[in-house]
Amino acid sequence: MYKNQKLHWLIGLFVLLGMALAQTSTPQPSPAALRGVDAVRAMELANAWGIQGAPVQSFVTPQAVHFSFADGQKLQVALPADRMVVSIAPYITRTHPCKTHYMSSCRGELVLTPVQVVATNQEGRVVFRGTVRTLENGFMDLWLPRNQTYQIRLEAGGRSVSGQISTFNDSDTCITTLQLR
């Protein structure tokens, strides 16, 4: 019994250390924390701050990741010229209508769920195939080549769905219409 107690204590210690490291690896929300970061890192920070409930509003358009801080400062990080991010929240029973993804407030139903993703372009070429785990906000971010329409297939928990997404300058960045059946 003593060995089990010691093992549980060690596991608890590692969990606490991991939580502490995770919290310290994300800087506090500020324009300074975004200085010199690319769009991928800006999305990572926006997602982390949104999940933490930090006092910053963040959203993504086809052009940039936008931030509005509590002190009134606003900042944008441009998306790359060749790729765009599309945030997808697959669902089973509960969703919300959305076109522009707000990392600070959008929440999806399936949290930390592994999803098999296949994205095929109009020429029939697979541009992405892999497992993506939804974030704590229920969304997954896919970075895809711009100016294309994709057929996307998602599978999770024995359910699947297919749909269409696009990466044009007027495309939605928040996809909440893909119901797994």
N, C-alpha and C positions, 0 to 999 in steps of 0.2 A: 504494500500500500504506500509506503514511504516513497518508493521509486516513482509511482504514478503521480503522487503529489508534486514531486520535484519536476517531473516531465511537464505537468500542467503549468507549473510556475514558470518554467523556461519558455513554454509556448506563449504564455501570456506576456512575458517580457518581450519576446520577439514581435508579437503583434503590436504592443505599445511602441516599441522602437520603430517599427515600420510606419505606424500612424504618425509619429513625430517626424520622421524623415519625409513623409509625403507632404506634411503641412509646411515644413521648412523649404521644400524644393519649389514651392509656388510662391513667388514674391507677392507682397501686398499690392492691391490694385492702385496703380498710379501711372501717369504718363511716363515717368522715369522707367518703370518696369517694362515698358514697351519700346524703349529706345533701342534701335538697331535690330529688332526682331523681324523675322519674315512672317508672311501670312499664316503659315502652318503653325508656328509658335504662338502667334497672336490668337488663333483659334483655340489652341490648347489652354492658354491663359484665360480666355473668355469663358471656356467651358468650366475650368476649375473654379474661377471666381463666381460664375453663375451657380454652380453646385453648392459652393460655400455660402451663398446668399450675400456676397459682398456688396457694398454700396456702389455698384457701378452697373450701368446699363450697357449691354453689348448686343450687337446684331450684325448679320452678314448679308451683304448684297452681292450681286455678281461682280461688282467692282472692288469692294473693300470690306474689311472688318472694322466696324465702327464702335467707339467707346465714348460714353458720357459719364464723367466722374462726379462724385457728390459735390465737389467744389465748383462745378460748372464747366470745368475744362472738357474739351472734346478732342478726340484724336482718331485718325483713320490709318489703317495699315493696308496698303494696296494688295490685291490679289495678283498672282503672277499673270503675265500676258497669255500664257499658254495653257493654264489650268484654272479650274473653278471648283469650289467646294459646294457640295449638295449635302444637306443634313437631312437624314431620313429617320423617321420614328415608325418602324413597323408596329402593328398593333393587332390584338385579337378582339377585344371588346370595346376599348375606350380610346378616343382620339380627339383632336381639336382641329378646326379649320385654320390654315396658316399658309402664307406665301413667303414671308420674310422670316428667317430663323433668328429668334432672340435667344441667345445663349443664357441670358440673365433671367429668362422667365418661361420659355417653352419647356414643357415636360411631356415625355412619352410614357407609354404604359410598360414597356419591356425594359427593365433596368438590368444592366450588367448581363445581358443575354448574348450568347454566341449566335451569330447569324451567318449562314453560308450565303455569299453574294457572288453573282455572276452579272457583269455588265458587258453588253455586246453593242457595238456601234452599228450604224445603218448598213455598212458593208458586210456585216456578219462576223466581224473580227472581235474576239473577246479581248477587252481592254483591261478588265479586272476580274480576277477569280480568287476568292479566299474567304477566310473566316474573319469577321469583324465583330468585336464585342461592343454592344451598345454601352454608352457611358451611364453614369449615375443619373443623368437626366433623361434616359431612355432613347437618346439619339445616337446615330453613328454618322461620322463625316466621311464622305467619299470625295477624293480629289480626282477629277476627271479632265481629260482634254477639252478645251473650249470649242464652242460653235458646232456642237454635235447633238444628236438625239440618240438616246440609248434605250435599249430594251434591258430591263433589270429583272433579275429573279432572286428572290430571297427565300431562304428556308431556315426555320427554327422550330425546335420542339416537335418535329413531325408534321409541321404545317408549312405551306408555301404560298407565294403570291408572285405574280409577274405584273409589270407595269412599265410605263415609259417616263423617262426623265430627260431633261435637256440642260445644256450649258451655254445658252446664248445670253447676250447682255440684258435681256428682259425675262430670263428664266426665274422660276421660283428657287429660293435657297432652302426652303422648308417643305419637306414632303411628308405629309401625315395621312395619306390616302391609301397606303398599301396594307390591306388587311390580310393577315395570315389565316388561311382556312385549312 
